[in-house]
Amino acid sequence: MKTYDDALKYLERLCQFGIKCGLERTKKLAEALGNPQNFYRTIHVTGTNGKGSVCAMLAEILKAHGLRVGLFTSPHLESYCERIKIDGENISEADFAEMIFRVKNSGVEATHFETLTLAAFEYFKIRKVDVAVVEVGLGGTFDSTNIISPELCIITTVALDHEKILGDLNSIARNKAGIIRPKIPTVTGASGEQLEIIRAVAEEKNSPLYEVSSPANVELNLRGEYQKFNAAIAIKAAEILGVDEEKIFAALRKVEWPGRFEVIKNFVIDGAHNPHGAAALRESLDKNFPRGKRCWLFGVLNDKNFAEMIKILFRDEDFVIVTKPDSDRAAEPEILREILNARGVECIVVENNFAAAERLKNSVGDVKIIAGSLYLIGAVRKFFVA
């Protein structure tokens, strides 16, 4: 019998093959498994930032409405089991292993993310969910999740991220608009030229488009100023789905989404990993912790615009510990240190994540922030939550 560790080893081997665009393999894989994605209703969510939070909010709202709700998101912080949930509960390690090897044994070659996607779809079918909230992994048009037939599509925001794969802002908008379905409603929080692109695609596909342009004035369990805008998107989506208003607001007071402006004592944990996310984090810090010394633990991936992130996030009086996230794509800490020093920001390099977390714990500051790559957040979060 295959174990969770066996599943992790298999997924690690699949990572070596990287990202392969196109839906042909995913469709063949789904057919081999009996198209599990067609056995329940689905809602499809993409966007540069905020899509995970919106998914979590919407799943909690639908659960409050009495539905059995599947949730598929990525990446995870500490365990792959976080990616596949039903009614807020992670899939068990045993079930995760079983689903991964069901996909492997289908006889269809698949990538890492394609395998995870179909594992989630199969699990939701077996566990008989009423509806699944499905987060896009990357982009939209050619993402593995784009084989579903959703009853609602959501495009949260459009900003620069994964430019080497997705291209410039307008290319990113077109890619994300690839989830829009004919005659199926779409909700978006996009703006500017990118909104115009989404409008054009929605009009072409005769998809009713609902535009969200301002934050919601509601009570949230989630911290962070940017969550109010995410809540506005989730509320509009819930209204389209016909959810009772009181249940919407009750759910928003309960929803949890770790690693997104998560405040534990005087520690803030936030997976801001691109300039748009960095701006949202800075706004929340300035609103919630406007005064006092800020100490940081910071590490990012090399394919991010980290120079712009540094410009946005750090004040001259801040103290920054830079480290290297556990990823082959990690940016070199010495490069980050050079940029920070050039700006006059005090900075040290601590290569080991755990030693860096300990150094942050022992630093003297009014607020201590762990930010950047989710690979870093996931590795050190347990040191601050315990």
C-alpha positions as a Markdown table, in Angstrom:
| # | Residue | x | y | z |
|---|---|---|---|---|
| 1 | Met | 0.0 | 0.0 | 0.0 |
| 2 | Lys | 1.4 | 3.4 | -1.0 |
| 3 | Thr | 2.0 | 5.9 | 1.7 |
| 4 | Tyr | 2.0 | 9.7 | 1.9 |
| 5 | Asp | 5.8 | 9.7 | 1.7 |
| 6 | Asp | 5.6 | 7.6 | -1.5 |
| 7 | Ala | 3.3 | 10.2 | -3.0 |
| 8 | Leu | 5.7 | 13.0 | -2.1 |
| 9 | Lys | 8.6 | 11.2 | -3.7 |
| 10 | Tyr | 6.6 | 10.6 | -6.8 |
| 11 | Leu | 5.5 | 14.3 | -7.0 |
| 12 | Glu | 9.1 | 15.3 | -6.5 |
| 13 | Arg | 10.1 | 13.2 | -9.5 |
| 14 | Leu | 7.4 | 14.9 | -11.6 |
| 15 | Cys | 8.8 | 18.3 | -10.6 |
| 16 | Gln | 11.9 | 17.6 | -12.7 |
| 17 | Phe | 9.8 | 17.8 | -15.9 |
| 18 | Gly | 8.7 | 21.4 | -15.2 |
| 19 | Ile | 5.6 | 23.2 | -16.6 |
| 20 | Lys | 4.2 | 22.0 | -19.9 |
| 21 | Cys | 1.5 | 24.2 | -21.4 |
| 22 | Gly | -1.6 | 22.8 | -23.1 |
| 23 | Leu | -4.7 | 20.9 | -22.0 |
| 24 | Glu | -4.5 | 17.8 | -24.1 |
| 25 | Arg | -2.8 | 15.7 | -21.4 |
| 26 | Thr | -5.1 | 16.9 | -18.8 |
| 27 | Lys | -8.2 | 16.0 | -20.9 |
| 28 | Lys | -6.8 | 12.5 | -21.6 |
| 29 | Leu | -6.1 | 12.1 | -17.9 |
| 30 | Ala | -9.6 | 13.2 | -16.9 |
| 31 | Glu | -11.1 | 10.9 | -19.5 |
| 32 | Ala | -9.1 | 7.9 | -18.2 |
| 33 | Leu | -10.5 | 8.7 | -14.7 |
| 34 | Gly | -14.1 | 9.1 | -16.0 |
| 35 | Asn | -14.1 | 12.9 | -16.0 |
| 36 | Pro | -14.5 | 13.3 | -12.3 |
| 37 | Gln | -14.8 | 17.1 | -12.6 |
| 38 | Asn | -18.2 | 16.7 | -14.2 |
| 39 | Phe | -19.8 | 15.2 | -11.1 |
| 40 | Tyr | -20.4 | 18.4 | -9.1 |
| 41 | Arg | -20.8 | 22.1 | -9.7 |
| 42 | Thr | -17.6 | 24.2 | -10.0 |
| 43 | Ile | -16.5 | 27.8 | -9.6 |
| 44 | His | -13.3 | 28.8 | -11.3 |
| 45 | Val | -11.0 | 31.5 | -9.8 |
| 46 | Thr | -7.9 | 33.1 | -11.3 |
| 47 | Gly | -6.0 | 36.4 | -10.7 |
| 48 | Thr | -2.5 | 37.6 | -9.9 |
| 49 | Asn | -3.2 | 38.3 | -6.2 |
| 50 | Gly | -6.1 | 37.5 | -3.9 |
| 51 | Lys | -7.3 | 34.4 | -5.7 |
| 52 | Gly | -6.5 | 32.1 | -2.8 |
| 53 | Ser | -8.2 | 34.4 | -0.3 |
| 54 | Val | -11.3 | 34.8 | -2.5 |
| 55 | Cys | -11.5 | 31.0 | -2.8 |
| 56 | Ala | -11.3 | 30.5 | 0.9 |
| 57 | Met | -14.0 | 33.2 | 1.5 |
| 58 | Leu | -16.3 | 31.7 | -1.1 |
| 59 | Ala | -15.8 | 28.2 | 0.1 |
| 60 | Glu | -16.8 | 29.3 | 3.7 |
| 61 | Ile | -19.8 | 31.2 | 2.3 |
| 62 | Leu | -21.1 | 28.2 | 0.4 |
| 63 | Lys | -20.5 | 25.9 | 3.4 |
| 64 | Ala | -22.6 | 28.3 | 5.5 |
| 65 | His | -25.3 | 27.9 | 2.9 |
| 66 | Gly | -25.5 | 24.1 | 3.8 |
| 67 | Leu | -23.5 | 22.8 | 0.8 |
| 68 | Arg | -20.7 | 20.2 | 0.9 |
| 69 | Val | -17.8 | 22.3 | -0.5 |
| 70 | Gly | -14.5 | 21.1 | -2.1 |
| 71 | Leu | -11.6 | 23.6 | -2.3 |
| 72 | Phe | -8.5 | 23.2 | -4.5 |
| 73 | Thr | -5.8 | 25.8 | -4.1 |
| 74 | Ser | -2.0 | 26.1 | -4.6 |
| 75 | Pro | 0.7 | 26.3 | -3.5 |
| 76 | His | 0.6 | 25.0 | 0.1 |
| 77 | Leu | 2.5 | 26.3 | 3.1 |
| 78 | Glu | 3.5 | 23.2 | 5.1 |
| 79 | Ser | 1.7 | 20.2 | 3.7 |
| 80 | Tyr | 0.4 | 19.1 | 0.3 |
| 81 | Cys | -2.8 | 18.1 | 2.1 |
| 82 | Glu | -3.6 | 21.8 | 2.5 |
| 83 | Arg | -4.3 | 22.0 | -1.3 |
| 84 | Ile | -7.4 | 19.7 | -1.2 |
| 85 | Lys | -10.1 | 20.4 | 1.4 |
| 86 | Ile | -13.7 | 19.5 | 1.9 |
| 87 | Asp | -15.7 | 21.8 | 4.3 |
| 88 | Gly | -12.5 | 23.4 | 5.5 |
| 89 | Glu | -10.8 | 20.0 | 6.4 |
| 90 | Asn | -7.6 | 19.0 | 4.7 |
| 91 | Ile | -7.5 | 15.7 | 2.8 |
| 92 | Ser | -5.9 | 13.0 | 5.0 |
| 93 | Glu | -2.4 | 11.9 | 4.1 |
| 94 | Ala | -3.7 | 8.4 | 3.4 |
| 95 | Asp | -6.4 | 9.7 | 1.0 |
| 96 | Phe | -3.9 | 12.0 | -0.6 |
| 97 | Ala | -1.6 | 9.1 | -1.4 |
| 98 | Glu | -4.5 | 7.1 | -2.7 |
| 99 | Met | -5.6 | 9.9 | -5.1 |
| 100 | Ile | -2.1 | 10.6 | -6.3 |
| 101 | Phe | -1.6 | 6.9 | -7.2 |
| 102 | Arg | -5.0 | 6.6 | -8.8 |
| 103 | Val | -3.9 | 9.3 | -11.2 |
| 104 | Lys | -0.5 | 7.7 | -11.7 |
| 105 | Asn | -2.1 | 4.4 | -12.5 |
| 106 | Ser | -4.5 | 5.8 | -15.1 |
| 107 | Gly | -1.9 | 5.1 | -17.7 |
| 108 | Val | -1.6 | 8.7 | -18.9 |
| 109 | Glu | 1.6 | 10.6 | -18.5 |
| 110 | Ala | 1.1 | 13.8 | -16.5 |
| 111 | Thr | 3.0 | 16.7 | -15.0 |
| 112 | His | 3.2 | 17.6 | -11.3 |
| 113 | Phe | 0.3 | 20.1 | -11.3 |
| 114 | Glu | -1.8 | 18.0 | -13.7 |
| 115 | Thr | -1.5 | 15.1 | -11.2 |
| 116 | Leu | -2.5 | 17.2 | -8.3 |
| 117 | Thr | -5.5 | 18.7 | -10.2 |
| 118 | Leu | -7.0 | 15.4 | -11.1 |
| 119 | Ala | -6.2 | 14.0 | -7.7 |
| 120 | Ala | -8.4 | 16.8 | -6.3 |
| 121 | Phe | -11.1 | 16.3 | -8.8 |
| 122 | Glu | -11.2 | 12.6 | -8.2 |
| 123 | Tyr | -11.4 | 13.1 | -4.4 |
| 124 | Phe | -14.3 | 15.5 | -4.7 |
| 125 | Lys | -16.1 | 13.0 | -6.8 |
| 126 | Ile | -15.6 | 10.1 | -4.4 |
| 127 | Arg | -16.6 | 12.3 | -1.4 |
| 128 | Lys | -19.6 | 13.6 | -3.3 |
| 129 | Val | -19.2 | 17.3 | -2.9 |
| 130 | Asp | -22.0 | 19.6 | -4.0 |
| 131 | Val | -19.7 | 22.2 | -5.4 |
| 132 | Ala | -15.9 | 22.7 | -5.8 |
| 133 | Val | -14.1 | 26.1 | -5.7 |
| 134 | Val | -11.1 | 25.6 | -8.0 |
| 135 | Glu | -8.1 | 28.0 | -8.0 |
| 136 | Val | -6.1 | 28.3 | -11.2 |
| 137 | Gly | -2.4 | 27.3 | -10.8 |
| 138 | Leu | -0.9 | 29.6 | -13.4 |
| 139 | Gly | -2.5 | 32.0 | -15.9 |
| 140 | Gly | -5.8 | 30.6 | -17.0 |
| 141 | Thr | -6.2 | 29.6 | -20.7 |
| 142 | Phe | -3.8 | 26.6 | -20.6 |
| 143 | Asp | -3.9 | 25.8 | -16.8 |
| 144 | Ser | -4.8 | 22.2 | -15.9 |
| 145 | Thr | -7.9 | 23.4 | -14.1 |
| 146 | Asn | -9.4 | 24.9 | -17.2 |
| 147 | Ile | -11.1 | 21.6 | -18.2 |
| 148 | Ile | -14.0 | 22.3 | -15.8 |
| 149 | Ser | -17.4 | 23.7 | -16.8 |
| 150 | Pro | -17.9 | 26.3 | -14.1 |
| 151 | Glu | -21.2 | 28.0 | -13.2 |
| 152 | Leu | -19.2 | 31.2 | -12.3 |
| 153 | Cys | -15.8 | 32.5 | -13.2 |
| 154 | Ile | -13.8 | 35.0 | -11.1 |
| 155 | Ile | -10.7 | 37.0 | -12.2 |
| 156 | Thr | -9.5 | 38.8 | -9.0 |
| 157 | Thr | -6.7 | 41.2 | -10.1 |
| 158 | Val | -4.3 | 41.5 | -13.0 |
| 159 | Ala | -0.7 | 42.5 | -12.2 |
| 160 | Leu | 2.8 | 41.5 | -13.3 |
| 161 | Asp | 3.9 | 38.1 | -12.2 |
| 162 | His | 5.4 | 35.1 | -14.0 |
| 163 | Glu | 6.3 | 37.5 | -16.8 |
| 164 | Lys | 8.7 | 35.0 | -18.4 |
| 165 | Ile | 5.8 | 32.5 | -18.9 |
| 166 | Leu | 2.8 | 34.8 | -19.3 |
| 167 | Gly | 4.3 | 37.9 | -20.9 |
| 168 | Asp | 3.4 | 41.6 | -20.3 |
| 169 | Leu | 0.3 | 42.9 | -18.4 |
| 170 | Asn | -2.0 | 42.7 | -21.4 |
| 171 | Ser | -0.9 | 39.1 | -22.3 |
| 172 | Ile | -1.5 | 38.2 | -18.6 |
| 173 | Ala | -5.0 | 39.7 | -18.8 |
| 174 | Arg | -5.8 | 37.7 | -22.0 |
| 175 | Asn | -4.5 | 34.5 | -20.4 |
| 176 | Lys | -6.6 | 34.9 | -17.3 |
| 177 | Ala | -9.6 | 35.8 | -19.4 |
| 178 | Gly | -9.2 | 32.3 | -21.0 |
| 179 | Ile | -11.3 | 30.9 | -18.1 |
| 180 | Ile | -14.3 | 32.9 | -19.2 |
| 181 | Arg | -17.1 | 30.7 | -20.5 |
| 182 | Pro | -19.9 | 31.4 | -23.0 |
| 183 | Lys | -23.1 | 32.7 | -21.2 |
| 184 | Ile | -21.5 | 32.0 | -17.8 |
| 185 | Pro | -21.2 | 35.0 | -15.4 |
| 186 | Thr | -17.8 | 36.5 | -14.6 |
| 187 | Val | -16.7 | 38.6 | -11.7 |
| 188 | Thr | -13.6 | 40.7 | -11.8 |
| 189 | Gly | -11.6 | 43.1 | -9.7 |
| 190 | Ala | -9.3 | 44.1 | -12.6 |
| 191 | Ser | -8.9 | 47.7 | -13.7 |
| 192 | Gly | -7.5 | 49.9 | -16.5 |
| 193 | Glu | -6.4 | 48.4 | -19.8 |
| 194 | Gln | -6.6 | 44.9 | -18.4 |
| 195 | Leu | -10.2 | 45.3 | -17.5 |
| 196 | Glu | -10.9 | 46.4 | -21.1 |
| 197 | Ile | -9.4 | 43.2 | -22.3 |
| 198 | Ile | -11.5 | 41.2 | -19.9 |
| 199 | Arg | -14.6 | 43.1 | -21.0 |
| 200 | Ala | -13.9 | 42.4 | -24.7 |
| 201 | Val | -13.5 | 38.6 | -24.0 |
| 202 | Ala | -16.7 | 38.6 | -21.9 |
| 203 | Glu | -18.6 | 40.4 | -24.6 |
| 204 | Glu | -17.3 | 38.1 | -27.3 |
| 205 | Lys | -18.5 | 35.1 | -25.2 |
| 206 | Asn | -21.7 | 36.7 | -24.1 |
| 207 | Ser | -20.6 | 36.3 | -20.5 |
| 208 | Pro | -22.4 | 38.7 | -18.1 |
| 209 | Leu | -19.6 | 40.7 | -16.5 |
| 210 | Tyr | -19.7 | 42.0 | -12.9 |
| 211 | Glu | -17.0 | 44.5 | -12.1 |
| 212 | Val | -15.8 | 45.2 | -8.5 |
| 213 | Ser | -13.9 | 48.4 | -8.0 |
| 214 | Ser | -14.0 | 49.2 | -4.3 |
| 215 | Pro | -13.4 | 47.3 | -1.0 |
| 216 | Ala | -16.3 | 46.0 | 1.1 |
| 217 | Asn | -17.1 | 47.6 | 4.4 |
| 218 | Val | -17.6 | 44.4 | 6.3 |
| 219 | Glu | -16.3 | 42.7 | 9.4 |
| 220 | Leu | -13.6 | 40.1 | 8.5 |
| 221 | Asn | -11.7 | 37.5 | 10.4 |
| 222 | Leu | -8.8 | 38.0 | 8.0 |
| 223 | Arg | -6.5 | 40.9 | 8.6 |
| 224 | Gly | -4.9 | 43.1 | 5.9 |
| 225 | Glu | -6.5 | 46.1 | 4.1 |
| 226 | Tyr | -6.4 | 44.2 | 0.8 |
| 227 | Gln | -8.7 | 41.5 | 2.2 |
| 228 | Lys | -11.6 | 44.0 | 2.1 |
| 229 | Phe | -11.3 | 44.2 | -1.7 |
| 230 | Asn | -11.1 | 40.4 | -1.9 |
| 231 | Ala | -14.2 | 40.3 | 0.3 |
| 232 | Ala | -16.0 | 42.5 | -2.2 |
| 233 | Ile | -15.3 | 40.1 | -5.0 |
| 234 | Ala | -16.4 | 37.1 | -2.9 |
| 235 | Ile | -19.6 | 38.9 | -1.9 |
| 236 | Lys | -20.5 | 39.8 | -5.5 |
| 237 | Ala | -19.8 | 36.1 | -6.5 |
| 238 | Ala | -22.0 | 34.9 | -3.6 |
| 239 | Glu | -24.8 | 37.2 | -4.6 |
| 240 | Ile | -24.8 | 35.9 | -8.2 |
| 241 | Leu | -24.9 | 32.4 | -6.8 |
| 242 | Gly | -28.0 | 33.3 | -4.7 |
| 243 | Val | -26.5 | 33.0 | -1.2 |
| 244 | Asp | -28.5 | 34.6 | 1.6 |
| 245 | Glu | -26.8 | 37.9 | 2.7 |
| 246 | Glu | -26.7 | 37.2 | 6.4 |
| 247 | Lys | -24.9 | 33.9 | 5.7 |
| 248 | Ile | -22.4 | 35.7 | 3.6 |
| 249 | Phe | -21.5 | 38.1 | 6.4 |
| 250 | Ala | -21.5 | 35.4 | 9.1 |
| 251 | Ala | -19.0 | 33.3 | 6.9 |
| 252 | Leu | -16.7 | 36.2 | 6.4 |
| 253 | Arg | -16.3 | 36.6 | 10.1 |
| 254 | Lys | -15.1 | 33.0 | 10.3 |
| 255 | Val | -12.9 | 32.4 | 7.3 |
| 256 | Glu | -9.2 | 31.6 | 7.8 |
| 257 | Trp | -6.4 | 31.8 | 5.3 |
| 258 | Pro | -2.9 | 31.4 | 6.9 |
| 259 | Gly | 0.1 | 33.3 | 5.7 |
| 260 | Arg | -1.8 | 36.3 | 4.4 |
| 261 | Phe | -1.3 | 39.2 | 6.8 |
| 262 | Glu | -1.5 | 36.7 | 9.6 |
| 263 | Val | -0.8 | 38.5 | 12.9 |
| 264 | Ile | 0.5 | 36.4 | 15.8 |
| 265 | Lys | 1.4 | 38.6 | 18.8 |
| 266 | Asn | 3.9 | 41.1 | 17.2 |
| 267 | Phe | 4.7 | 38.9 | 14.2 |
| 268 | Val | 3.2 | 39.4 | 10.8 |
| 269 | Ile | 3.3 | 36.6 | 8.2 |
| 270 | Asp | 2.5 | 37.5 | 4.7 |
| 271 | Gly | 3.2 | 35.8 | 1.4 |
| 272 | Ala | 3.7 | 39.0 | -0.6 |
| 273 | His | 5.7 | 37.6 | -3.5 |
| 274 | Asn | 5.4 | 40.2 | -6.3 |
| 275 | Pro | 5.3 | 44.1 | -6.4 |
| 276 | His | 1.5 | 44.2 | -6.4 |
| 277 | Gly | 1.4 | 42.0 | -3.3 |
| 278 | Ala | 4.2 | 44.0 | -1.7 |
| 279 | Ala | 2.2 | 47.2 | -2.1 |
| 280 | Ala | -0.8 | 45.6 | -0.4 |
| 281 | Leu | 1.4 | 44.4 | 2.5 |
| 282 | Arg | 3.0 | 47.8 | 2.9 |
| 283 | Glu | -0.4 | 49.5 | 3.0 |
| 284 | Ser | -1.6 | 47.1 | 5.7 |
| 285 | Leu | 1.5 | 47.6 | 7.7 |
| 286 | Asp | 1.2 | 51.4 | 7.5 |
| 287 | Lys | -2.4 | 51.1 | 8.6 |
| 288 | Asn | -2.0 | 48.6 | 11.5 |
| 289 | Phe | 1.6 | 49.4 | 12.6 |
| 290 | Pro | 2.3 | 53.0 | 11.5 |
| 291 | Arg | 5.0 | 53.6 | 14.1 |
| 292 | Gly | 7.9 | 51.7 | 15.6 |
| 293 | Lys | 10.8 | 49.6 | 14.5 |
| 294 | Arg | 10.1 | 47.0 | 11.8 |
| 295 | Cys | 12.3 | 43.9 | 11.6 |
| 296 | Trp | 12.0 | 41.6 | 8.6 |
| 297 | Leu | 12.8 | 38.1 | 7.4 |
| 298 | Phe | 12.7 | 38.3 | 3.6 |
| 299 | Gly | 13.4 | 35.9 | 0.8 |
| 300 | Val | 12.0 | 35.7 | -2.7 |
| 301 | Leu | 12.3 | 33.7 | -5.9 |
| 302 | Asn | 14.7 | 34.8 | -8.7 |
| 303 | Asp | 12.0 | 35.2 | -11.3 |
| 304 | Lys | 10.2 | 37.9 | -9.3 |
| 305 | Asn | 10.8 | 41.7 | -9.6 |
| 306 | Phe | 12.5 | 41.8 | -6.2 |
| 307 | Ala | 14.2 | 45.1 | -6.8 |
| 308 | Glu | 10.8 | 46.8 | -7.1 |
| 309 | Met | 9.5 | 44.8 | -4.1 |
| 310 | Ile | 12.4 | 46.1 | -2.0 |
| 311 | Lys | 11.7 | 49.6 | -3.1 |
| 312 | Ile | 8.0 | 49.3 | -2.0 |
| 313 | Leu | 8.4 | 47.3 | 1.2 |
| 314 | Phe | 11.3 | 48.7 | 3.2 |
| 315 | Arg | 11.8 | 52.0 | 5.0 |
| 316 | Asp | 15.3 | 53.4 | 5.7 |
| 317 | Glu | 15.0 | 52.7 | 9.4 |
| 318 | Asp | 14.0 | 49.0 | 8.9 |
| 319 | Phe | 16.2 | 46.0 | 9.8 |
| 320 | Val | 16.1 | 43.2 | 7.3 |
| 321 | Ile | 17.4 | 39.6 | 7.5 |
| 322 | Val | 17.6 | 38.1 | 4.0 |
| 323 | Thr | 17.6 | 34.3 | 3.5 |
| 324 | Lys | 17.2 | 31.8 | 0.7 |
| 325 | Pro | 13.8 | 30.1 | 0.3 |
| 326 | Asp | 13.9 | 26.3 | -0.2 |
| 327 | Ser | 13.6 | 26.4 | -4.0 |
| 328 | Asp | 15.8 | 26.0 | -7.0 |
| 329 | Arg | 14.4 | 29.3 | -8.2 |
| 330 | Ala | 15.4 | 31.2 | -5.1 |
| 331 | Ala | 17.1 | 34.6 | -5.4 |
| 332 | Glu | 20.6 | 34.8 | -3.9 |
| 333 | Pro | 20.5 | 36.6 | -0.6 |
| 334 | Glu | 23.7 | 38.5 | -1.4 |
| 335 | Ile | 22.1 | 40.1 | -4.3 |
| 336 | Leu | 19.1 | 41.2 | -2.1 |
| 337 | Arg | 21.6 | 42.5 | 0.5 |
| 338 | Glu | 23.4 | 44.6 | -2.1 |
| 339 | Ile | 20.2 | 46.3 | -3.2 |
| 340 | Leu | 19.1 | 47.0 | 0.4 |
| 341 | Asn | 22.5 | 48.3 | 1.4 |
| 342 | Ala | 22.5 | 50.6 | -1.7 |
| 343 | Arg | 19.3 | 52.1 | -0.3 |
| 344 | Gly | 20.8 | 52.5 | 3.1 |
| 345 | Val | 18.7 | 49.8 | 4.8 |
| 346 | Glu | 20.5 | 47.8 | 7.5 |
| 347 | Cys | 20.6 | 44.2 | 6.3 |
| 348 | Ile | 22.3 | 40.9 | 7.2 |
| 349 | Val | 22.3 | 37.5 | 5.4 |
| 350 | Val | 21.4 | 34.3 | 7.2 |
| 351 | Glu | 21.5 | 31.4 | 4.7 |
| 352 | Asn | 19.6 | 28.8 | 6.8 |
| 353 | Asn | 15.9 | 29.5 | 7.0 |
| 354 | Phe | 15.6 | 28.2 | 10.6 |
| 355 | Ala | 18.6 | 30.1 | 11.8 |
| 356 | Ala | 17.1 | 33.2 | 10.1 |
| 357 | Ala | 13.8 | 32.7 | 11.8 |
| 358 | Glu | 15.6 | 32.4 | 15.2 |
| 359 | Arg | 17.5 | 35.6 | 14.5 |
| 360 | Leu | 14.3 | 37.4 | 13.7 |
| 361 | Lys | 12.7 | 36.1 | 17.0 |
| 362 | Asn | 15.7 | 37.5 | 18.9 |
| 363 | Ser | 15.8 | 40.9 | 17.1 |
| 364 | Val | 14.6 | 44.1 | 18.8 |
| 365 | Gly | 11.6 | 45.6 | 17.1 |
| 366 | Asp | 8.0 | 46.7 | 17.6 |
| 367 | Val | 6.7 | 44.5 | 14.8 |
| 368 | Lys | 8.5 | 41.6 | 13.0 |
| 369 | Ile | 7.5 | 40.6 | 9.5 |
| 370 | Ile | 8.1 | 37.4 | 7.6 |
| 371 | Ala | 7.5 | 38.1 | 3.9 |
| 372 | Gly | 8.2 | 37.1 | 0.3 |
| 373 | Ser | 8.1 | 33.6 | -1.1 |
| 374 | Leu | 5.5 | 31.1 | 0.2 |
| 375 | Tyr | 8.3 | 28.6 | 0.2 |
| 376 | Leu | 9.9 | 30.7 | 2.9 |
| 377 | Ile | 6.6 | 31.3 | 4.7 |
| 378 | Gly | 5.8 | 27.6 | 4.8 |
| 379 | Ala | 9.2 | 26.6 | 6.1 |
| 380 | Val | 9.3 | 29.0 | 9.1 |
| 381 | Arg | 5.7 | 29.7 | 9.9 |
| 382 | Lys | 5.5 | 26.9 | 12.6 |
| 383 | Phe | 8.2 | 28.7 | 14.6 |
| 384 | Phe | 5.9 | 31.7 | 15.1 |
| 385 | Val | 2.5 | 29.9 | 15.4 |
| 386 | Ala | 3.5 | 27.5 | 18.1 |
